[in-house]
Amino acid sequence: MKFKYISLSFLILVLVAFSSCKKTLENINANPNAAQVAQPDYLLTGAIKTTADTYWGTINNMNSSLLFTQQWAKIQYTDPDRYICTNADFQELWTVGFSKSIVNLNQIIKLGEQQDNLNYKGVALVLRSWVFQLLTDNYGDIPYTQSAKINDFLTPVYDKQKVVYEGLLNDLKDAQALLSPTGKPILGDALFNNNITLWKKFTNALRLRIALRIADREPEVSKQVLADITTEGGSFINSNSETAQLVYLRSPNQNPVSNLFDTRDDYRISKAVTDKLIALSDPRLSIFAAKTQEPTAQTYVGIPNGLLVGDASNLGFSKTSKPGTYFTAPAAPAVIISYAEVLFARAEAAARSLTTENAATLYALAITASLKQYGISDAAIATYLAQPEVQYDDSNFKKSIGNQKWIALFGQGLEAFAEWRRLDYPQLQPAVAGVLNGQLPLRFLYPGTEQSLNGQNYKVAVESQGADVLTTRLWFDVN
C-alpha cells in the first residue's frame, strides 16, 4: 500500500510539473511585442490581396483558364495550352482558398461578432462567398459546410455543387442584412475603402451571378433570388466607377500579370479572340493586344492555342502580339465583378423571364459599359453597336450574350471559363495539338493532397460527380 501511495503521488507530481512546463513554454513562445489576437483590418487587407493574387495570377488565370477560354495562348512551354496537366497544377486555388482566404475570413467573422461590428462580419461573408464560388466553379463538389473547421472536422466531407451554390446565396442574403452604411466603420478595406453602400451592391452582384449559375438547373430558385433583391430594395453595381476590383500599386505590390512579364515572355494573345475582334472591327483590339514588335500585315497577330513547342516558336516572338500594356501595367486592376458583367447578367435574367426588364436594352448597355471601361469614344461605340453581328438576337440570347460577355471578360480567366461553360458560346475549337481527344477542359483537377489527406471523402465525391479528369462536366454546366 505504501508503494502504491508513493507511485500515485509521483504521478500527480509529474502531471503538475508537465502542466507547469507547458504553461512556461506557452509564455516563452508568446511575443511580448506582438498582438496575440489578429486585428480584423489587417486580416481583411490580407484576405483581399491573397485571394486577388490567386484569382488574377499565373496558375489559375494565365496558365489555365485564360488558355482554356482561348483569350491567351502560349508561344513557349506549351503543355498547359495542350491540356497536359497533373493534379499538382491545380493545387494553388484550393490551398490558398481553404487554408488562407477562408480561414482568415472566418476569423474576421468571429472578430466582427466579438467587437459588435457587423459590417466586418458582412464584408467577410461576402468575400468568403466569392472564394467558395471560385472553388466550386472550378472543381465542382467541395467541402463547404465542414470546411476550414479543423478542430471539428479534420477530414471534411464534400458537399454537392447544388448545396454549395444555394448555401452561398443564403450567406449573401445574410450578409446583405448585416451590412449597414450607418453601422460601425471598417478598416483595411482595399476594395471600397469603407463604402458599405458599394459592398451592398457588390453583394447583390454576386447573388445575381450565382443565381444565373444555377438557372439552367434551378430556375425557380434563381427567380426567387432576384425577387428577394427587389423586395429588399437592393441595387446592383451601377457604373464603371463602382466596379469591384483591387487596384494594384508599384512593385512589390504590382499586378501579378505585370510581375510575370517582368521576367517571362511565353504568353501571347489567342488567335481566337484576335480574329473575333478583327472581324467585328472591335476598338478594344488595340487595348487587349500589343502591336507586334516587327511590322506585320495585320499589326495585331494572335496565335492558335495548343501548338507544339516548335510550331509555336516558329511563329516568331517579335511577329506575334503580347497582351496589351493595359493588362501588363504594374497598377492594372484585378477585376472581380465589372459593371458590364452585371448588365449582361441582368440582360440574361430578363431573357429568361426572371425579371421584367428589357433584355435587348440591357445587352446594349452592357457592351457600352465594357467599351467605356477602356475609354472608347461614344462615336466608336455607336458604330460598333450598329453592326448586325453585334445586335441582340432574342431568338438565341445565349449566343448574343455569350459571345459579347466572353470579350468583355477578357483577362478574367476564371469567370470567363465559368460563363463559357454555362452559355456554350463562343463555340471554341479544341487546342491544335490538344491531348483530350478533341475535347476542351470543363473543370480543374482536385489537388493530389486530397487523395492522401482526405481520401475517403475525395473518393465519395468522385463517385458522385464523375471521374477526376478535365473533361467531367460539372452540375451547373448543362449541355
C-alpha positions in Angstrom: 0.0 0.0 0.0 2.9 2.4 0.8 4.4 1.6 -2.6 1.1 2.3 -4.4 0.8 5.6 -2.4 4.3 6.7 -3.4 3.6 5.8 -7.1 0.4 7.8 -7.1 2.0 10.8 -5.5 4.8 10.6 -8.1 2.4 10.5 -10.9 0.5 13.6 -9.7 3.8 15.4 -9.3 4.8 14.6 -12.9 1.4 15.8 -14.2 1.6 19.1 -12.3 5.2 19.6 -13.5 4.2 18.9 -17.1 1.3 21.3 -16.8 3.6 24.0 -15.4 6.2 23.3 -18.0 3.5 23.6 -20.8 2.4 27.0 -19.4 6.0 28.1 -19.2 6.6 27.1 -22.8 3.5 28.9 -23.9 4.7 32.0 -22.1 8.2 31.7 -23.7 6.7 31.3 -27.2 4.5 34.4 -26.8 6.0 37.5 -28.3 5.6 40.3 -25.8 5.9 42.9 -28.5 3.1 41.4 -30.8 -0.6 41.2 -30.6 -1.8 37.7 -29.7 -5.2 38.3 -31.4 -5.2 39.3 -35.0 -6.8 42.6 -35.9 -9.7 42.4 -38.4 -8.4 45.3 -40.6 -5.0 43.5 -41.2 -6.8 40.2 -41.8 -9.2 41.9 -44.3 -6.4 43.6 -46.3 -4.5 40.3 -46.4 -7.5 38.2 -47.4 -8.4 40.6 -50.2 -4.9 40.7 -51.7 -4.2 37.0 -51.2 -7.4 36.0 -53.0 -7.0 38.6 -55.8 -3.4 37.5 -56.4 -4.5 33.9 -56.7 -7.5 34.8 -58.9 -5.6 37.0 -61.2 -2.2 35.3 -61.1 -0.2 32.8 -63.1 -1.6 29.3 -62.1 -5.3 29.9 -62.1 -5.5 32.6 -64.7 -2.7 32.8 -67.2 -1.6 29.2 -67.2 -5.1 27.6 -67.2 -8.4 29.4 -67.5 -7.2 32.1 -69.9 -5.9 29.3 -72.1 -9.0 27.1 -71.8 -11.2 30.1 -72.9 -8.7 31.0 -75.7 -8.2 34.5 -74.7 -4.5 34.0 -74.2 -2.2 31.4 -75.7 1.4 30.2 -75.2 4.3 30.6 -77.6 6.7 28.7 -75.3 6.3 25.9 -72.8 3.0 25.0 -74.5 2.0 21.9 -72.4 -0.7 23.7 -70.4 -2.2 25.1 -73.7 -2.4 21.5 -74.9 -4.2 20.4 -71.7 -1.2 18.4 -70.5 -1.7 18.9 -66.7 -1.3 17.0 -63.4 -3.3 17.5 -60.3 -0.4 19.4 -58.9 -1.1 22.1 -61.5 -4.4 23.0 -59.9 -3.4 23.0 -56.2 -3.0 26.7 -55.6 -6.6 27.8 -55.8 -7.6 25.0 -53.4 -4.8 25.6 -51.0 -5.0 29.4 -50.9 -8.8 29.3 -50.9 -9.2 26.9 -48.0 -6.1 27.4 -45.8 -5.6 31.1 -46.2 -8.6 33.1 -47.6 -11.4 31.2 -45.9 -9.6 30.7 -42.6 -8.8 34.4 -42.3 -12.3 35.4 -43.4 -13.8 33.1 -40.8 -11.7 34.8 -38.2 -12.9 38.2 -39.3 -16.5 37.0 -38.9 -15.7 35.9 -35.4 -14.0 39.2 -34.5 -16.8 41.2 -36.0 -19.2 39.4 -33.7 -17.0 39.8 -30.6 -16.4 43.5 -31.4 -20.1 44.1 -32.3 -19.1 45.3 -35.7 -21.5 43.6 -38.1 -20.0 45.4 -41.1 -16.8 43.3 -40.7 -18.9 40.2 -40.4 -20.9 41.1 -43.5 -17.9 42.0 -45.6 -16.2 38.8 -44.6 -19.3 36.7 -45.5 -19.3 38.4 -49.0 -15.7 37.7 -49.7 -15.9 34.2 -48.3 -18.8 33.5 -50.7 -16.7 34.7 -53.6 -13.9 32.4 -52.6 -16.3 29.4 -52.3 -17.8 30.4 -55.7 -14.4 30.2 -57.3 -13.7 26.9 -55.8 -17.0 25.2 -56.7 -17.0 26.8 -60.2 -13.7 25.1 -61.0 -13.6 21.8 -59.0 -17.3 21.0 -58.6 -18.2 19.3 -55.3 -16.1 20.8 -52.5 -16.0 20.9 -48.7 -18.4 23.7 -47.7 -20.4 23.0 -44.5 -17.4 21.4 -42.8 -14.6 23.4 -44.4 -11.9 25.3 -42.5 -13.1 23.9 -39.2 -10.0 21.7 -38.5 -10.8 21.4 -34.7 -14.2 19.8 -35.6 -13.6 18.2 -39.0 -10.1 17.1 -39.8 -11.3 15.4 -43.0 -14.3 17.4 -44.2 -17.0 15.9 -46.4 -17.6 17.3 -49.9 -20.9 19.0 -50.5 -22.6 18.7 -53.8 -22.3 21.7 -56.0 -26.1 22.4 -55.8 -25.8 22.6 -52.0 -22.8 24.9 -52.2 -24.4 27.4 -54.5 -27.6 27.5 -52.6 -25.7 27.9 -49.3 -23.8 30.8 -50.8 -27.0 32.5 -51.8 -28.2 32.2 -48.2 -24.9 33.5 -46.9 -25.0 36.5 -49.2 -28.6 37.2 -48.2 -27.5 37.2 -44.6 -24.5 39.5 -45.4 -26.9 41.9 -47.1 -28.9 42.2 -43.9 -25.8 42.7 -41.8 -24.2 45.4 -43.9 -25.2 48.9 -42.9 -23.9 52.3 -44.2 -24.8 53.8 -40.8 -23.0 51.0 -38.8 -19.5 50.9 -37.4 -16.8 51.6 -39.9 -14.3 49.0 -41.1 -10.6 49.5 -41.8 -8.3 47.6 -44.1 -10.8 47.7 -47.0 -8.7 47.6 -50.1 -11.7 47.3 -52.4 -14.2 50.0 -51.4 -12.4 52.0 -48.7 -15.3 51.5 -46.1 -18.0 52.4 -48.6 -20.6 50.0 -47.3 -23.2 51.1 -49.9 -20.8 49.7 -52.6 -20.3 46.5 -50.6 -24.1 46.0 -50.6 -24.1 46.5 -54.4 -21.3 44.0 -54.7 -23.2 41.6 -52.6 -26.2 41.8 -54.9 -24.0 41.4 -57.9 -22.6 38.2 -56.5 -26.1 37.0 -55.8 -27.1 37.7 -59.4 -24.0 35.9 -60.7 -24.7 32.8 -58.7 -28.4 32.9 -59.4 -27.6 32.6 -63.1 -25.0 29.9 -62.5 -27.9 27.6 -61.4 -30.6 29.0 -63.7 -30.5 26.0 -66.1 -30.9 23.7 -63.1 -33.0 25.6 -60.6 -34.8 28.4 -62.4 -37.4 28.9 -59.6 -34.6 29.4 -57.1 -32.9 31.9 -59.4 -36.2 33.8 -59.8 -36.7 33.9 -56.1 -33.2 35.4 -55.5 -33.9 38.2 -57.9 -37.4 38.8 -56.3 -35.7 38.9 -52.8 -33.3 41.6 -54.0 -36.2 43.7 -55.4 -38.2 43.2 -52.2 -35.2 44.3 -50.1 -34.9 47.5 -52.2 -31.4 46.5 -53.2 -29.4 47.8 -56.2 -26.5 46.5 -58.2 -23.2 47.9 -59.3 -24.4 50.9 -61.4 -21.3 52.4 -63.1 -17.8 51.6 -64.1 -16.6 53.6 -61.1 -18.4 51.1 -58.8 -16.7 48.0 -60.3 -15.4 45.6 -57.7 -11.7 45.4 -58.3 -8.4 45.5 -56.5 -6.2 48.3 -57.9 -2.5 47.3 -57.5 0.4 49.6 -56.9 4.1 49.5 -57.9 6.4 46.6 -57.2 6.4 44.7 -54.9 2.6 45.2 -54.8 2.2 45.1 -58.5 -0.4 43.2 -60.6 0.6 39.5 -60.9 0.4 39.8 -64.7 2.9 42.7 -64.6 5.1 40.7 -62.2 5.2 37.8 -64.6 6.0 39.8 -67.7 9.0 41.4 -65.9 10.9 38.1 -66.3 9.0 35.9 -68.9 7.8 36.2 -72.4 5.9 33.0 -73.1 2.3 34.3 -73.4 0.6 35.8 -76.4 -3.0 36.8 -77.2 -5.0 34.0 -78.7 -5.9 33.8 -82.4 -9.5 33.0 -81.5 -10.1 36.3 -79.7 -7.9 38.3 -82.1 -9.9 37.0 -85.1 -13.2 37.8 -83.5 -12.1 41.4 -82.6 -10.8 42.0 -86.1 -14.0 40.6 -87.7 -16.1 43.0 -85.6 -13.7 46.0 -86.0 -13.7 46.0 -82.3 -12.0 49.1 -80.9 -10.8 47.0 -77.8 -8.3 45.1 -80.0 -5.6 47.8 -79.5 -6.1 47.5 -75.8 -6.3 43.8 -75.4 -3.3 43.2 -77.7 0.1 44.9 -78.2 1.4 45.6 -81.7 3.9 43.1 -83.0 7.5 44.2 -82.4 8.3 43.6 -86.1 5.9 45.1 -88.6 3.3 42.7 -89.8 0.4 42.8 -92.3 -2.3 42.8 -89.5 -0.4 44.7 -86.8 -2.0 42.5 -84.2 -1.3 38.8 -84.5 -2.7 36.2 -82.2 -1.5 32.6 -82.1 -3.5 29.4 -82.2 -4.0 27.6 -78.9 -2.2 24.4 -78.1 0.6 24.3 -80.7 3.6 22.0 -80.3 6.6 23.9 -78.9 8.4 24.1 -82.3 5.4 25.2 -84.2 4.6 27.9 -81.7 8.2 29.3 -81.6 8.3 29.3 -85.4 5.6 32.0 -85.5 8.2 34.4 -84.1 8.3 36.1 -80.7 8.6 39.5 -82.4 5.9 38.8 -85.0 3.1 37.9 -82.6 1.1 40.0 -80.1 1.6 40.0 -76.4 -1.4 41.0 -74.2 -1.8 44.8 -74.2 0.0 47.1 -71.9 -3.3 47.9 -70.1 -3.1 44.4 -68.6 0.7 44.2 -68.0 1.0 47.6 -66.2 2.0 47.3 -62.5 -1.2 49.1 -61.4 -3.6 47.2 -63.6 -6.7 46.2 -61.6 -7.8 42.7 -60.8 -11.5 42.9 -61.7 -13.8 40.8 -59.6 -17.2 42.0 -61.0 -17.4 44.7 -63.6 -20.4 47.0 -64.3 -20.5 45.3 -67.8 -20.8 41.9 -66.3 -23.7 43.0 -64.1 -25.5 44.4 -67.1 -25.0 41.2 -69.1 -26.4 39.2 -66.2 -29.4 41.5 -65.9 -30.0 41.1 -69.7 -29.8 37.3 -69.3 -32.2 37.3 -66.3 -34.7 39.3 -68.4 -34.2 37.0 -71.4 -35.0 34.1 -69.1 -38.2 35.9 -67.8 -36.7 36.0 -64.3 -37.3 39.8 -64.3 -39.5 42.2 -66.3 -36.5 44.3 -67.6 -35.7 44.6 -71.3 -33.0 42.2 -72.4 -32.0 44.0 -75.6 -31.6 47.3 -73.9 -29.5 45.9 -71.1 -27.4 44.0 -73.6 -26.6 47.2 -75.5 -25.8 48.9 -72.2 -23.5 46.1 -71.2 -21.5 46.4 -74.4 -21.4 50.1 -73.9 -20.1 49.8 -70.4 -17.4 47.4 -71.5 -16.2 49.7 -74.2 -16.3 52.7 -71.9 -14.3 50.7 -69.3 -11.4 51.1 -71.7 -12.1 54.7 -72.7 -13.7 54.1 -76.1 -15.5 57.1 -77.5 -19.2 57.5 -77.9 -19.0 57.7 -81.7 -17.0 54.5 -81.9 -19.4 52.8 -79.5 -22.4 53.8 -81.7 -20.7 52.4 -84.8 -19.9 49.2 -83.1 -23.4 48.6 -81.8 -24.9 49.3 -85.2 -23.3 46.2 -86.7 -25.7 43.4 -87.4 -23.3 40.9 -85.9 -23.3 42.8 -82.6 -27.0 43.5 -82.3 -29.1 41.4 -79.9 -30.7 38.2 -81.2 -33.7 37.5 -79.0 -34.1 34.0 -80.5 -30.7 33.0 -79.1 -29.8 35.0 -76.1 -27.0 32.6 -75.1 -25.2 33.3 -78.4 -25.5 37.1 -78.3 -24.7 37.4 -74.6 -22.1 34.6 -74.6 -20.1 36.0 -77.4 -20.0 39.5 -76.1 -19.6 38.6 -72.5 -16.5 36.5 -73.5 -15.0 39.6 -75.0 -15.9 41.8 -72.0 -14.4 39.3 -69.6 -11.0 39.4 -71.3 -8.3 38.9 -68.7 -10.7 37.4 -66.1 -9.9 33.8 -66.9 -11.8 32.1 -64.1 -15.0 34.0 -64.7 -14.8 33.7 -68.4 -14.2 29.9 -68.0 -17.4 29.5 -65.9 -19.5 31.6 -68.3 -18.2 29.9 -71.4 -19.2 26.5 -70.0 -22.6 27.7 -68.9 -23.6 29.7 -72.0 -21.8 27.4 -74.6 -20.7 30.5 -76.6 -18.4 31.3 -78.3 -18.1 27.9 -79.9 -14.4 27.3 -79.4 -12.3 24.7 -81.2 -10.1 22.4 -79.2 -6.4 23.1 -79.0 -4.5 22.3 -82.2 -2.3 19.6 -80.5 -4.6 19.0 -77.6 -4.5 15.7 -75.7 -8.2 15.4 -74.8 -9.4 13.5 -77.9 -10.9 16.6 -79.5 -12.5 17.9 -76.2 -11.9 21.1 -74.2 -11.4 21.2 -70.4 -14.5 21.6 -68.3 -13.1 21.7 -64.8 -9.9 21.7 -62.7 -8.5 18.5 -61.2 -8.7 18.0 -57.4 -5.3 18.5 -55.8 -3.3 15.3 -55.2 -3.1 16.1 -51.5 -6.9 15.4 -51.2 -6.3 11.8 -52.2 -3.7 11.4 -49.5 -5.1 13.5 -46.7 -8.9 13.3 -47.3 -9.0 10.1 -49.4 -12.4 8.7 -48.3 -14.3 11.9 -48.8 -12.5 12.5 -52.1 -13.5 9.1 -53.3 -17.1 9.7 -52.4 -17.1 13.0 -54.3 -15.6 11.4 -57.4 -18.0 8.5 -57.4 -20.9 11.1 -57.1 -19.7 13.7 -59.5 -17.7 11.7 -62.1 -14.1 10.9 -62.9 -11.5 13.4 -61.6 -10.5 14.4 -65.1 -10.5 17.7 -67.1 -13.5 16.7 -69.2 -16.0 15.8 -66.5 -19.0 18.2 -66.8 -20.0 19.9 -63.6 -23.6 20.1 -62.2 -24.2 23.7 -63.2 -22.9 23.1 -66.8 -25.9 21.7 -68.6 -25.1 20.5 -72.1 
